[in-house]
Amino acid sequence: MDPKPVSPFQKFIDSLMRILRMFTSRISKLFDRIIYSDRLSMIASFVLALVFCLSVNFQDLSFRFFNNGAVTLNLANIPVEVLVDDNAYEVSGVPSTADITVEGDPTDIQLVRTQNSATVTTDLRSLGEGTNTVPLDAAGLPTGLTVRVNPSTVQVTLAKKYTKTFFITPDMIVGTGQSVNAYNKPTLSVRSVTVRATRDKLNAIRAIRAIVDTSGYEGGFVADVPLVAYDGTGKQVNVTISPSTVTATVTMANGSPSAPASQSSGSHEQVSQADESSAQSSSAKD
């Protein structure tokens, strides 16, 4: 009786099984050699540890080797610090904030995020009166980063400050339920103050007023009150006044009770205690 012929598929399966047995036999022998050899076992341990390390840090490594570690971070609205002698000059043209763009290694970028120490400055200390184009510089960042400031330069104007002396006028503000007629004219601790500003601002000032607010007081009182400069239209003028406050002594008018009688409803009644504009001293001096 003739043997049953073997199909081509069966021959393929048999060949594949022989290859697998041969491969597993060799793997088994290699494994035995590694296990029973100190040198080979150390090499195998090192290779496995390296593979594990690469798999854990794959993302960072891919940034370093394939993207050159280029990570970009935008820092918006960083306050601009102006380095200048503000007693001698008034500065205009510098923005209050600027934006910073940093690019570099992911570790350094993460450090920028966590420290939040970036600053922007412009140094005007070597400049004199006039208009100049100056750079905005970033600081407080790790070295090795590519840094861009937006705007990178600004056009600034330095105006020299001068000093004038002005007399002070008390300006009383009474609150709801109070009457200006219940009070005498406030007495101030000083009659005049010095004002430092640009020539244009000094020429615009028409009055320096001591703002005496009676709200919250019953009867006479003594309080430190602020000084404010006003132009001819009644708008405040931003200047440096020295001293910036004075002591006002407020007494009740004769026959007035310690708590003034209630008036018609309203938030505040403001009455100037003098009609004349503030007198000025001699001409401006440095």
MARDREN-686473 format. One line per 10 residues: for each residue x, y, z of C-alpha. Coordinates in steps of 0.5 Angstrom, whole numbers, plus 500, padded with zeros to 3 digits. Layout:
X,Y,Z ~ ...
REM end
This chain:
500,500,500 ~ 503,507,498 ~ 504,512,503 ~ 499,518,503 ~ 502,523,499 ~ 504,530,504 ~ 501,536,501 ~ 505,542,500 ~ 502,546,506 ~ 504,540,511
511,541,508 ~ 511,548,509 ~ 508,547,516 ~ 514,542,518 ~ 519,546,515 ~ 517,552,519 ~ 517,548,526 ~ 524,545,525 ~ 526,553,524 ~ 522,555,530
525,549,534 ~ 532,550,532 ~ 531,558,534 ~ 529,556,540 ~ 534,551,542 ~ 539,557,540 ~ 536,562,544 ~ 536,557,550 ~ 543,555,549 ~ 544,563,549
540,564,555 ~ 544,559,559 ~ 550,562,557 ~ 548,569,559 ~ 545,566,566 ~ 552,562,568 ~ 556,567,565 ~ 558,573,570 ~ 560,578,564 ~ 555,576,559
549,577,565 ~ 552,584,566 ~ 552,586,559 ~ 545,584,558 ~ 543,588,565 ~ 546,594,562 ~ 542,593,555 ~ 536,592,559 ~ 537,598,563 ~ 539,603,557
532,600,553 ~ 528,602,559 ~ 531,609,560 ~ 530,611,553 ~ 523,609,553 ~ 522,613,559 ~ 525,619,557 ~ 523,618,549 ~ 520,625,549 ~ 525,629,552
530,626,547 ~ 526,627,541 ~ 526,634,543 ~ 534,634,544 ~ 536,630,538 ~ 530,632,532 ~ 528,639,534 ~ 534,641,537 ~ 531,643,544 ~ 527,649,541
521,651,545 ~ 518,658,545 ~ 515,661,551 ~ 511,668,550 ~ 511,672,556 ~ 506,678,556 ~ 505,685,559 ~ 511,685,563 ~ 512,692,567 ~ 517,696,564
522,699,569 ~ 525,706,567 ~ 532,707,570 ~ 532,715,570 ~ 534,721,575 ~ 526,722,576 ~ 528,728,580 ~ 531,732,574 ~ 527,729,568 ~ 520,727,566
520,722,562 ~ 514,720,556 ~ 514,715,551 ~ 516,709,555 ~ 510,704,555 ~ 508,701,561 ~ 509,694,559 ~ 512,690,554 ~ 512,683,551 ~ 518,678,552
519,671,547 ~ 524,666,549 ~ 526,660,546 ~ 531,655,548 ~ 532,648,552 ~ 526,645,555 ~ 529,645,562 ~ 531,652,561 ~ 524,654,559 ~ 520,650,565
525,654,569 ~ 522,661,566 ~ 515,659,567 ~ 516,657,575 ~ 521,662,577 ~ 517,668,574 ~ 523,673,574 ~ 523,676,568 ~ 523,684,567 ~ 524,689,562
528,695,563 ~ 530,701,559 ~ 536,705,562 ~ 536,713,561 ~ 541,715,566 ~ 546,717,561 ~ 541,721,557 ~ 540,729,557 ~ 534,733,555 ~ 531,731,548
528,726,544 ~ 532,719,544 ~ 531,712,541 ~ 533,707,546 ~ 532,699,547 ~ 528,695,552 ~ 532,690,555 ~ 530,683,558 ~ 533,681,565 ~ 532,675,570
532,670,565 ~ 537,664,564 ~ 543,664,560 ~ 543,661,553 ~ 536,663,551 ~ 534,667,545 ~ 530,673,548 ~ 526,678,544 ~ 523,684,547 ~ 517,687,543
517,693,542 ~ 525,692,542 ~ 526,700,542 ~ 522,706,544 ~ 522,713,542 ~ 523,717,549 ~ 523,724,551 ~ 526,727,557 ~ 524,734,559 ~ 528,738,565
524,739,571 ~ 524,746,575 ~ 522,748,581 ~ 517,754,583 ~ 513,756,590 ~ 506,756,590 ~ 501,759,596 ~ 496,754,598 ~ 488,755,598 ~ 484,750,603
478,747,599 ~ 473,744,604 ~ 469,738,602 ~ 463,737,606 ~ 459,730,606 ~ 452,728,607 ~ 448,731,613 ~ 454,737,614 ~ 454,744,612 ~ 460,748,610
457,754,614 ~ 458,750,620 ~ 465,750,620 ~ 470,756,620 ~ 476,757,614 ~ 481,751,616 ~ 488,753,618 ~ 494,750,615 ~ 500,748,618 ~ 504,752,612
502,757,607 ~ 506,755,601 ~ 510,749,598 ~ 515,748,592 ~ 512,744,586 ~ 517,741,581 ~ 515,739,574 ~ 517,741,567 ~ 516,748,565 ~ 510,747,561
506,744,567 ~ 509,749,572 ~ 506,755,567 ~ 499,751,567 ~ 498,751,574 ~ 493,756,577 ~ 492,753,584 ~ 495,748,589 ~ 489,746,594 ~ 489,743,600
483,738,600 ~ 480,738,607 ~ 474,733,607 ~ 470,733,613 ~ 466,726,612 ~ 467,722,618 ~ 468,728,623 ~ 463,731,628 ~ 465,737,631 ~ 472,740,630
478,736,628 ~ 486,736,626 ~ 488,732,620 ~ 493,731,615 ~ 490,733,608 ~ 493,732,601 ~ 495,737,596 ~ 493,737,589 ~ 495,742,583 ~ 490,744,578
490,748,572 ~ 486,753,569 ~ 480,749,567 ~ 480,745,574 ~ 484,739,571 ~ 489,736,576 ~ 496,737,574 ~ 501,731,575 ~ 507,734,579 ~ 511,733,585
509,737,591 ~ 513,738,597 ~ 511,737,602 ~ 505,732,599 ~ 501,733,605 ~ 499,739,610 ~ 496,739,617 ~ 489,742,617 ~ 486,745,623 ~ 478,745,623
474,749,628 ~ 466,750,628 ~ 463,756,627 ~ 460,760,633 ~ 453,758,635 ~ 454,751,631 ~ 453,745,634 ~ 458,740,634 ~ 454,735,629 ~ 451,740,624
444,740,622 ~ 442,735,616 ~ 442,738,610 ~ 438,736,603 ~ 440,730,600 ~ 446,729,596 ~ 453,726,596 ~ 458,732,597 ~ 458,739,597 ~ 464,742,595
466,750,597 ~ 472,753,595 ~ 475,757,601 ~ 478,763,597 ~ 476,766,590 ~ 483,768,588 ~ 488,764,584 ~ 494,762,588 ~ 500,766,588 ~ 506,764,585
513,766,588 ~ 519,769,584 ~ 521,766,577 ~ 522,759,576 ~ 529,756,578 ~ 533,749,577
REM end
